[in-house]
Amino acid sequence: MDVVARPLDALNKARNKRVLVELKGGKQYIGNLISFDIHINTVLENAEEREGGEVKRQLGTVFIRGDTITIISPQ
C-alpha cells in the first residue's frame, strides 16, 4: 500500500492522470493533471467543464487558480 506522507505527494501521484477539480461556487472541471505549484495553481489538459454531472463545454488546456479550488480528486 502506498502511503502519502504529504498533500503534495497525493497530487504528484495524480500527475498525468484524469482528475476532478471542484471550485468554490460548485463549478467542476475534469481533465489530465499536467502541473501544479505550491499554491495549488493547477494546469489541466483535455479539460471539460461540468455542470450537474453533464459536460457543459470542452476547454482543452486550462489554468485554475489554487485559491479557488476546494477539491482535487483522481478519477
Backbone as a printed PyTorch tensor [residue, N CA C, xyz], in Angstrom:
tensor([[[  0.8490,  -1.1860,   0.0000],
         [  0.0000,   0.0000,   0.0000],
         [  0.8900,   1.2420,   0.0000]],

        [[  0.6050,   2.1720,  -0.9160],
         [  1.3580,   3.4220,  -0.9840],
         [  0.8720,   4.3670,   0.1030]],

        [[  1.8100,   4.8780,   0.8770],
         [  1.4740,   5.8370,   1.9200],
         [  1.7830,   7.2370,   1.3850]],

        [[  0.8280,   8.1350,   1.5500],
         [  1.0180,   9.5160,   1.1320],
         [  1.3670,  10.3090,   2.3800]],

        [[  2.6160,  10.7560,   2.4560],
         [  3.0960,  11.4420,   3.6520],
         [  2.6990,  12.9180,   3.6790]],

        [[  2.6160,  13.5190,   2.5060],
         [  2.2990,  14.9490,   2.4270],
         [  1.2440,  15.1710,   1.3570]],

        [[  0.4360,  16.2430,   1.4960],
         [ -0.6120,  16.5030,   0.4970],
         [ -0.0750,  16.6080,  -0.9320]],

        [[  1.0720,  17.2460,  -1.1210],
         [  1.6030,  17.3800,  -2.4750],
         [  2.0320,  16.0320,  -3.0540]],

        [[  2.3300,  15.0500,  -2.1770],
         [  2.6270,  13.6970,  -2.6610],
         [  1.4090,  13.1080,  -3.3800]],

        [[  0.2310,  13.3590,  -2.8360],
         [ -1.0040,  12.8600,  -3.4550],
         [ -1.1880,  13.4770,  -4.8380]],

        [[ -0.9050,  14.7730,  -4.9660],
         [ -1.0180,  15.4120,  -6.2730],
         [  0.0330,  14.8810,  -7.2390]],

        [[  1.2360,  14.6410,  -6.7550],
         [  2.2780,  14.0810,  -7.6220],
         [  1.8670,  12.7080,  -8.1630]],

        [[  1.2030,  11.9050,  -7.3340],
         [  0.7260,  10.5940,  -7.7870],
         [ -0.3380,  10.7350,  -8.8620]],

        [[ -1.0790,  11.8330,  -8.8330],
         [ -2.1710,  12.0460,  -9.7940],
         [ -1.6960,  12.7370, -11.0710]],

        [[ -0.4380,  13.1520, -11.1180],
         [  0.0760,  13.8500, -12.3070],
         [ -0.0620,  12.9520, -13.5380]],

        [[ -0.4900,  13.5680, -14.6320],
         [ -0.7310,  12.8880, -15.9180],
         [ -1.8900,  11.9060, -15.8650]],

        [[ -2.7150,  12.0110, -14.8490],
         [ -3.9230,  11.1910, -14.7400],
         [ -5.1400,  12.1140, -14.7470]],

        [[ -6.2850,  11.5220, -14.9700],
         [ -7.5400,  12.2830, -15.0140],
         [ -7.9580,  12.6330, -13.5860]],

        [[ -8.3130,  13.9100, -13.3670],
         [ -8.7590,  14.3630, -12.0510],
         [-10.0120,  15.2150, -12.1850]],

        [[-10.7680,  15.2520, -11.1160],
         [-11.9020,  16.1630, -10.9790],
         [-11.4400,  17.3090, -10.0900]],

        [[-11.6540,  18.5330, -10.5450],
         [-11.3260,  19.7190,  -9.7540],
         [-12.6290,  20.4700,  -9.5210]],

        [[-12.9780,  20.6590,  -8.2440],
         [-14.1820,  21.4120,  -7.9100],
         [-13.7680,  22.7400,  -7.3000]],

        [[-14.4720,  23.8030,  -7.7060],
         [-14.1440,  25.1480,  -7.2610],
         [-15.1680,  25.6650,  -6.2720]],

        [[-14.7800,  26.7130,  -5.5360],
         [-15.7410,  27.4310,  -4.7120],
         [-16.8820,  27.8530,  -5.6340]],

        [[-18.1000,  27.7030,  -5.1960],
         [-19.2320,  28.0250,  -6.0540],
         [-19.7650,  26.8110,  -6.7970]],

        [[-19.0110,  25.6770,  -6.7450],
         [-19.5280,  24.4260,  -7.2780],
         [-19.1440,  24.0630,  -8.6970]],

        [[-18.4640,  24.9410,  -9.4400],
         [-18.0450,  24.5670, -10.7920],
         [-17.0970,  23.3830, -10.7250]],

        [[-17.1910,  22.5160, -11.7440],
         [-16.3330,  21.3340, -11.7960],
         [-15.6310,  21.2510, -13.1400]],

        [[-14.3740,  20.8380, -13.0800],
         [-13.5810,  20.6080, -14.2810],
         [-12.9600,  19.2200, -14.1700]],

        [[-12.9550,  18.5100, -15.2880],
         [-12.2930,  17.2090, -15.3340],
         [-11.2740,  17.2690, -16.4670]],

        [[-10.0590,  16.7990, -16.1740],
         [ -9.0200,  16.7900, -17.1910],
         [ -7.7810,  16.0930, -16.6740]],

        [[ -6.7540,  16.0440, -17.5200],
         [ -5.4890,  15.4230, -17.1370],
         [ -4.6480,  16.4380, -16.3830]],

        [[ -4.2490,  16.0880, -15.1650],
         [ -3.4300,  16.9750, -14.3390],
         [ -2.0240,  17.0130, -14.9150]],

        [[ -1.6340,  18.1670, -15.4330],
         [ -0.3210,  18.3130, -16.0570],
         [  0.6870,  18.8650, -15.0550]],

        [[  0.3090,  19.9370, -14.3640],
         [  1.2460,  20.5310, -13.4120],
         [  0.4860,  21.3070, -12.3440]],

        [[  1.2350,  21.6100, -11.2520],
         [  0.7060,  22.4150, -10.1520],
         [  1.9040,  22.9950,  -9.4200]],

        [[  1.6330,  24.0150,  -8.5900],
         [  2.7130,  24.6080,  -7.7990],
         [  2.3360,  24.5690,  -6.3170]],

        [[  3.1580,  25.1900,  -5.4790],
         [  2.9090,  25.1300,  -4.0320],
         [  1.6270,  25.8490,  -3.6200]],

        [[  1.0930,  26.6900,  -4.4850],
         [ -0.1810,  27.3840,  -4.2130],
         [ -1.3600,  26.5880,  -4.7580]],

        [[ -1.0810,  25.4220,  -5.3130],
         [ -2.0480,  24.5250,  -5.9470],
         [ -2.6690,  25.1630,  -7.1890]],

        [[ -2.0180,  26.2000,  -7.7470],
         [ -2.3920,  26.6350,  -9.0900],
         [ -2.1910,  25.4090,  -9.9660]],

        [[ -3.1660,  25.1200, -10.8200],
         [ -3.2150,  23.8310, -11.4910],
         [ -3.4320,  23.9940, -12.9950]],

        [[ -2.7700,  23.1590, -13.7750],
         [ -2.9850,  23.1280, -15.2200],
         [ -3.5580,  21.7620, -15.5910]],

        [[ -4.6960,  21.7820, -16.2970],
         [ -5.3240,  20.5700, -16.8130],
         [ -5.2960,  20.6090, -18.3360]],

        [[ -5.0850,  19.4630, -18.9620],
         [ -5.2230,  19.3290, -20.4110],
         [ -6.4370,  18.4770, -20.7060]],

        [[ -6.9730,  18.6330, -21.9190],
         [ -8.1810,  17.9150, -22.3360],
         [ -9.2930,  18.1250, -21.3170]],

        [[ -9.4150,  19.3550, -20.8490],
         [-10.3620,  19.6620, -19.7820],
         [-11.7650,  19.8970, -20.3270]],

        [[-12.7240,  19.5580, -19.4820],
         [-14.1170,  19.8590, -19.7800],
         [-14.7640,  20.4240, -18.5280]],

        [[-15.6650,  21.3550, -18.7470],
         [-16.4220,  21.9410, -17.6470],
         [-17.7030,  21.1390, -17.4910]],

        [[-18.0150,  20.7950, -16.2650],
         [-19.2390,  20.0260, -15.9940],
         [-20.1700,  20.8190, -15.0930]],

        [[-21.4490,  20.6260, -15.3470],
         [-22.4750,  21.2500, -14.5250],
         [-23.5810,  20.2240, -14.3320]],

        [[-23.9210,  19.9490, -13.0870],
         [-24.9430,  18.9460, -12.8080],
         [-24.5690,  17.5610, -13.3140]],

        [[-23.2460,  17.2640, -13.3640],
         [-22.7860,  15.9640, -13.8010],
         [-22.6990,  15.7940, -15.3100]],

        [[-23.1060,  16.8190, -16.0700],
         [-23.0720,  16.7310, -17.5280],
         [-22.0590,  17.7060, -18.1030]],

        [[-21.4420,  17.3170, -19.2160],
         [-20.4400,  18.1680, -19.8650],
         [-21.1220,  19.4160, -20.4100]],

        [[-20.6370,  20.5710, -19.9660],
         [-21.1720,  21.8530, -20.4340],
         [-20.3970,  22.3350, -21.6520]],

        [[-19.0480,  22.1840, -21.5970],
         [-18.2190,  22.5740, -22.7500],
         [-16.8290,  21.9570, -22.6380]],

        [[-16.2070,  21.7700, -23.8050],
         [-14.8390,  21.2850, -23.9110],
         [-13.9130,  22.4960, -23.8930]],

        [[-12.8440,  22.4460, -23.1000],
         [-11.9850,  23.6100, -22.9460],
         [-10.5530,  23.4120, -23.4150]],

        [[-10.0710,  22.2120, -23.5110],
         [ -8.6680,  21.9970, -23.8710],
         [ -7.7740,  22.2000, -22.6630]],

        [[ -6.7750,  23.0930, -22.7670],
         [ -5.8480,  23.3610, -21.6660],
         [ -6.3780,  24.5210, -20.8280]],

        [[ -6.4280,  24.3150, -19.5020],
         [ -6.9040,  25.3680, -18.5980],
         [ -5.9480,  25.5350, -17.4210]],

        [[ -5.8650,  26.7610, -16.9460],
         [ -5.1270,  27.1080, -15.7270],
         [ -6.1630,  27.4610, -14.6810]],

        [[ -6.0680,  26.8560, -13.5050],
         [ -7.0250,  27.1220, -12.4220],
         [ -6.2560,  27.6490, -11.2210]],

        [[ -6.6740,  28.8110, -10.7290],
         [ -6.0230,  29.3870,  -9.5520],
         [ -6.2740,  28.5290,  -8.3230]],

        [[ -5.2140,  28.2680,  -7.5870],
         [ -5.3050,  27.3950,  -6.4250],
         [ -6.2420,  27.8840,  -5.3390]],

        [[ -6.3680,  29.1950,  -5.1640],
         [ -7.2140,  29.7020,  -4.0760],
         [ -8.7080,  29.5570,  -4.3920]],

        [[ -9.0510,  29.0980,  -5.6000],
         [-10.4630,  28.8620,  -5.9430],
         [-10.8510,  27.3900,  -5.8050]],

        [[ -9.8640,  26.5160,  -5.6060],
         [-10.0960,  25.0690,  -5.5910],
         [-10.5110,  24.5960,  -4.2010]],

        [[-11.5640,  23.7630,  -4.1580],
         [-11.9680,  23.1430,  -2.8970],
         [-11.6210,  21.6530,  -2.8680]],

        [[-11.6560,  20.9890,  -4.0430],
         [-11.3970,  19.5440,  -4.1060],
         [-10.6070,  19.2210,  -5.3710]],

        [[ -9.6360,  18.3260,  -5.2380],
         [ -9.0000,  17.6850,  -6.3910],
         [ -9.0670,  16.1910,  -6.1230]],

        [[ -9.7390,  15.4680,  -7.0180],
         [ -9.9500,  14.0360,  -6.8140],
         [ -9.5450,  13.2450,  -8.0450]],

        [[ -8.6230,  12.2800,  -7.8860],
         [ -8.2860,  11.4060,  -9.0200],
         [ -9.5240,  10.6230,  -9.4540]],

        [[ -9.6650,  10.4110, -10.7580],
         [-10.8300,   9.6980, -11.3030],
         [-10.5210,   8.2570, -11.5950]]])
